[in-house]
Amino acid sequence: MIPHNQPWINEADRQAVDAILSSGYVGHGPAVEALEADIATVMGGGSSCALSSGTAALYLSLLKLGAGCGDRIAVPTYACSALLNAVAMAGAVAEPVDIDPSDFNMSAPALAAYSPDSRIAIAVHTYGARCDIEGIESSGRIVIEDACQTMIGEYPGTGSAVVYSFYATKPLAGGHGGAAWSRDSRIVEEIHDYRNFDGRRNWVPRFNFHMADIQAGLVRSQLQRREEIIRQRRRLYDRFTSHLPAGFGMQAGLSQAACPYRCVLVAPDRAERDRFLAHSEERGVRSIVPLERYELLHRYLGLQPELFPAAEAVVDRTLSLPLYPALTDQDADRVVACLDGFH
Ligand SMILES: *Cc1c(COP(=O)(O)O)cnc(C)c1O
């Protein structure tokens, strides 16, 4: 069976981690600081703080951009529950916004309609498809740019804070980990202050959101072949989507993306989607439902499904094919044969 996802770990990664194991710094240390510098370099400036997860980066960005008790935070309803968790941790209230049905992203008109009073919005580049951050910012809101499904530096980083994840399935797979980046160094300094809880002169609530050097070394090593990772993902995406089964479409926005995170197909209806999943399984290709209906954030919050027609209409029709640089040419051929063999 070809797995749906696999990290690409090569000999250079093993050596990088081994060097850290030998260095004596396995927890927070010089590799974490070097990763923070790397991120700023790739982003062309600004500064960053490496953290234990993308969710921690979301939470601290919310906190340091002023989200507090009872504040409304706009979130796209088609997104992972980490967004709700981060907002809840900040003591704020998540306001789900329906998506643009073509690229699954929050749009400025949807935001105005669904969350007119929110001051802060979390905008996700869903599966790597570029979300119109500038359009959302022009509504006067503070935008936290959730770039967890993109390669670092793929998009310019217009949000007040940009958030990355290094979870095992993400474009840079550190096991766990994340980072917050901003052009505004004050925000990043405050995030550093919150994370660096130990041995401080004063006490205010802080928290251990540290990343370990072992993880940072792994991420840095992969970041060195950033261009190669992008090229491989782009190549596989273009190849698979040129073999779409009849009646199937694809998520908009990924053909133009530098680094597609997932190859998401849109079936004509749920029955066809499920028939393809069964066919794919039979062919030894693990395709998945990238987001289930019950995972839509408005469903978790018990809001009326009829208020979110775009997300409700698309969620049962999507499936995701294996798409990662560790996929061998032979396996990619099998994915193509699976697509071509579906009638
Ligand atoms: C993965 C992900 C997160 C959370 O990142 P973790 O490192 O798993 O906490 C948040 N938002 C999006 C869009 C993600 O894909």
PDBQT file of the ligand as one rigid body, heavy atoms in Angstrom, charges set to zero:
ROOT
HETATM    1  C1  LIG A 401      -1.010  21.545  10.990  1.00  0.00    +0.000 C 
HETATM    2  C2  LIG A 401      -1.801  22.785  11.045  1.00  0.00    +0.000 A 
HETATM    3  C3  LIG A 401      -1.931  23.526  12.229  1.00  0.00    +0.000 A 
HETATM    4  C4  LIG A 401      -1.397  23.079  13.546  1.00  0.00    +0.000 C 
HETATM    5  O1  LIG A 401      -0.054  22.783  13.550  1.00  0.00    +0.000 OA
HETATM    6  P1  LIG A 401       0.525  21.750  14.677  1.00  0.00    +0.000 P 
HETATM    7  O2  LIG A 401       1.994  21.871  14.526  1.00  0.00    +0.000 OA
HETATM    8  O3  LIG A 401      -0.003  20.400  14.324  1.00  0.00    +0.000 OA
HETATM    9  O4  LIG A 401       0.035  22.239  15.993  1.00  0.00    +0.000 OA
HETATM   10  C5  LIG A 401      -2.656  24.696  12.187  1.00  0.00    +0.000 A 
HETATM   11  N1  LIG A 401      -3.239  25.132  11.048  1.00  0.00    +0.000 NA
HETATM   12  C6  LIG A 401      -3.128  24.436   9.898  1.00  0.00    +0.000 A 
HETATM   13  C7  LIG A 401      -3.787  24.961   8.660  1.00  0.00    +0.000 C 
HETATM   14  C8  LIG A 401      -2.425  23.238   9.861  1.00  0.00    +0.000 A 
HETATM   15  O5  LIG A 401      -2.346  22.555   8.712  1.00  0.00    +0.000 OA
ENDROOT
TORSDOF 0
